[in-house]
């Protein structure tokens, strides 16, 4: 049964370069006290990030994340894996060289950075750089490039590419001979 996810704080920092706003579902990337990128993330992604942050560096079991975020809905573990992948991208992290979210094989996930609550009254003044790029939570081309590192996806892509190229070759051959005759 799905339970509600208690909030760490409306706004909290992860390390020195990330500010997370749970209300707006935004992750602000900070450099030299200026926001240089804003990532808007999905509500489920924010729930997972909040649960990891509340665990204070402890491993959060996959099953617990699935139960608390997705409840009894099917496909929870696959959805969790995709959500963690998207979160890593939004946070500027990677699975291979984890700096923020670490996968603990067969167990769960752990947040490597200690979240720091930010009191709105004491929130540091952050300037938004002119033309700060807004980064949507999914960029199809970047997702495609990231998936190419997965052997099964790469094999499927190469197979489909070979079929398309062969089909185009056959069609051009037929068109040529139809024009000649």
C-alpha positions in Angstrom: 0.0 0.0 0.0 1.3 3.4 -0.9 2.2 5.7 1.9 2.9 9.4 1.7 6.4 10.6 1.5 7.3 13.1 4.3 9.3 16.1 3.1 12.9 16.7 4.2 12.3 20.4 3.6 10.8 22.5 0.8 14.3 23.4 -0.3 17.6 21.6 0.4 21.1 21.6 -0.8 23.1 18.6 -2.0 26.8 19.5 -1.8 27.8 22.9 -2.8 26.5 23.0 -6.4 22.9 21.6 -6.2 19.8 23.2 -4.7 16.6 21.1 -4.8 13.2 22.6 -4.5 10.7 19.9 -3.6 7.7 22.2 -4.2 8.5 23.2 -7.7 10.3 19.9 -8.5 13.4 21.7 -9.7 17.1 21.0 -9.3 19.2 24.1 -9.7 22.9 23.7 -10.6 24.9 26.5 -9.0 28.4 27.7 -10.1 30.0 30.8 -8.5 26.7 31.7 -6.8 24.8 31.7 -10.1 22.3 29.3 -11.4 23.6 27.9 -14.7 21.0 25.2 -15.3 17.6 24.3 -14.0 16.2 20.8 -14.3 12.5 20.3 -13.8 11.9 16.7 -12.6 8.8 14.5 -12.4 6.9 14.2 -9.1 7.9 10.5 -8.7 11.6 11.5 -9.2 11.3 14.0 -6.4 9.7 11.5 -4.1 12.6 9.0 -4.7 15.1 11.8 -4.2 13.4 12.9 -1.0 13.3 9.4 0.4 17.0 9.0 -0.4 17.8 12.3 1.2 15.8 11.5 4.4 17.8 8.2 4.8 20.8 10.3 5.8 23.4 8.3 3.8 21.9 4.9 4.7 21.0 2.4 2.0 17.3 2.5 1.1 16.1 -0.9 -0.1 14.6 -1.1 -3.6 11.4 -2.7 -2.2 10.9 0.2 0.2 11.3 2.8 -2.5 8.9 0.9 -4.8 6.3 0.5 -2.0 6.4 4.1 -0.9 6.5 5.7 -4.3 4.5 3.4 -6.6 2.5 1.4 -4.1 0.7 -1.7 -5.5 1.1 -0.6 -9.1 2.9 -3.1 -11.3 6.3 -2.6 -12.8 7.6 -0.8 -9.8 11.2 -2.0 -9.9 11.6 -1.2 -13.6 10.1 2.2 -13.0 12.5 2.7 -10.1 15.5 1.8 -12.3 14.4 4.3 -14.9 13.7 7.0 -12.3 17.1 6.6 -10.7 18.7 6.9 -14.2 16.8 10.1 -14.9 17.6 11.5 -11.5 21.3 10.8 -12.1 21.1 12.8 -15.3 19.3 15.7 -13.7 21.9 15.7 -10.9 24.9 15.4 -13.2 25.8 12.0 -11.9 26.5 8.6 -13.6 26.0 5.0 -12.5 29.6 4.1 -13.4 31.3 6.9 -11.4 28.7 7.6 -8.7 29.2 10.9 -6.9 25.6 11.4 -5.7 23.5 8.3 -6.0 25.2 4.9 -5.4 23.7 1.6 -6.4 24.2 -1.1 -3.8 23.8 -4.3 -5.8 20.9 -6.6 -4.8 20.0 -4.1 -2.0 19.1 -0.6 -3.0 20.4 2.9 -3.4 22.2 5.4 -1.2 22.6 9.2 -1.4 26.3 10.0 -1.1 25.9 13.7 -0.4 24.4 14.8 2.9 21.4 17.0 2.3 21.3 20.4 4.1 18.0 22.0 4.8 17.8 25.6 3.6 15.6 27.9 5.6 13.8 30.3 3.2 14.7 33.2 5.4 18.4 32.3 5.3 18.5 31.1 1.7 21.6 32.3 0.0 21.1 34.9 -2.7 21.5 33.2 -6.0 21.6 35.1 -9.2 20.1 33.6 -12.3 22.5 34.0 -15.1 20.9 35.7 -18.1 19.6 33.0 -20.4 19.9 30.3 -17.8 19.1 27.2 -19.8 16.0 25.4 -18.6 16.7 21.6 -18.9 13.6 19.5 -19.3 13.7 16.2 -17.4 14.1 14.2 -20.6 16.2 15.0 -23.6 15.5 12.3 -26.3 18.8 12.6 -28.0 20.8 12.5 -24.8 18.7 9.5 -23.6 19.4 7.8 -26.9 23.2 8.3 -26.6 23.2 7.1 -23.0 21.2 3.9 -24.0 23.8 3.1 -26.7 26.1 2.1 -23.9 23.7 -0.8 -23.0 24.7 -3.9 -25.1 21.2 -5.1 -25.8 20.1 -1.6 -26.9 23.2 -1.2 -29.1 22.6 -4.6 -30.7 19.0 -3.8 -31.4 19.9 -0.4 -32.9 22.6 -1.9 -35.1 20.1 -4.6 -36.3 17.4 -2.1 -37.1 19.9 0.2 -38.8 21.1 -2.8 -41.0 17.6 -3.7 -41.9 16.8 0.0 -42.8 20.0 0.4 -44.9 19.4 -2.9 -46.7 15.8 -2.0 -47.4 16.8 1.4 -48.8 19.5 -0.3 -51.0 17.0 -2.8 -52.4 14.4 0.0 -53.1 17.0 2.2 -54.8 18.1 -0.8 -56.9 14.5 -1.5 -57.9 13.8 2.1 -58.7 16.9 2.2 -60.9 15.9 -0.8 -62.9 12.3 0.4 -63.2 13.6 3.7 -64.6 15.9 1.9 -67.1 13.2 -0.4 -68.4 
